[in-house]
Amino acid sequence: MNGTEHSPVTRPPFADPVSGSIETHAATKDRPMLHSITEIQALLDEITKLLGSGNKGERRKAVAQLQRIAAIASTAALTLSIRS
């Protein structure tokens, strides 16, 4: 280390730009994972609405949303496996 880097153990807390609250690195490293889960939930809600219409075009949109969920889930799984 060149003196300007921080190890994961000593990394200083930082302020959240929205709330101003100070969080440690441990609390913030999972934020992208939580964002992914929230995005998947929103996509599932949208898929439910699309499939409820019975329209063929809406089903195609639902397929695209399911593919997006698969991509998000795959990335999340890879991220977790690298952290382990």
C-alpha positions in Angstrom: 0.0 0.0 0.0 1.3 3.5 -0.8 -0.2 5.2 2.3 -3.3 6.6 0.6 -5.2 3.3 0.4 -7.2 1.8 3.2 -7.5 -1.8 4.0 -11.1 -3.2 4.4 -10.6 -3.3 8.1 -9.5 0.3 8.5 -11.6 1.9 5.7 -13.1 5.1 7.2 -16.9 5.7 7.3 -18.4 8.0 4.8 -21.5 10.2 4.7 -24.5 9.1 2.6 -25.1 12.0 0.2 -28.8 11.8 0.5 -29.4 11.2 4.2 -26.1 12.6 5.5 -25.8 9.6 7.8 -22.4 8.1 8.3 -22.1 4.4 7.5 -19.1 2.0 7.6 -17.8 0.2 4.6 -19.3 -3.0 6.0 -22.8 -1.4 5.9 -22.5 -0.1 2.4 -20.9 -2.9 0.6 -24.2 -4.8 0.5 -26.1 -1.8 -0.9 -25.7 -2.9 -4.6 -27.1 -6.3 -3.7 -30.1 -4.7 -2.0 -30.6 -2.5 -5.1 -30.6 -5.6 -7.3 -33.2 -7.3 -5.1 -35.4 -4.2 -5.2 -35.1 -4.0 -9.0 -36.0 -7.6 -9.3 -39.1 -7.1 -7.2 -40.2 -4.1 -9.3 -39.7 -6.1 -12.5 -41.8 -8.9 -11.1 -44.6 -6.5 -10.3 -44.4 -5.2 -13.9 -44.4 -8.7 -15.3 -47.5 -9.6 -13.3 -49.3 -6.6 -14.9 -48.0 -7.4 -18.4 -49.2 -11.0 -18.2 -52.5 -10.0 -16.8 -53.4 -8.2 -20.0 -53.3 -11.4 -22.2 -51.9 -9.3 -25.1 -49.2 -11.0 -27.2 -47.2 -7.8 -27.3 -47.3 -7.5 -23.5 -46.1 -11.1 -23.2 -43.1 -10.2 -25.3 -42.4 -7.4 -22.9 -42.7 -9.8 -20.0 -40.2 -12.1 -21.6 -37.7 -9.2 -21.9 -38.3 -8.3 -18.2 -37.7 -12.0 -17.2 -34.4 -11.9 -19.2 -33.5 -8.8 -17.3 -34.2 -10.5 -14.0 -32.0 -13.4 -15.1 -29.1 -11.0 -15.9 -29.5 -9.2 -12.6 -29.7 -12.5 -10.6 -26.6 -13.9 -12.5 -24.6 -10.8 -11.7 -25.7 -10.9 -8.0 -24.7 -14.6 -7.8 -21.3 -13.9 -9.3 -20.7 -11.0 -6.9 -21.6 -13.1 -3.9 -19.4 -16.0 -5.0 -16.4 -13.7 -5.5 -16.9 -12.2 -2.0 -17.0 -15.7 -0.4 
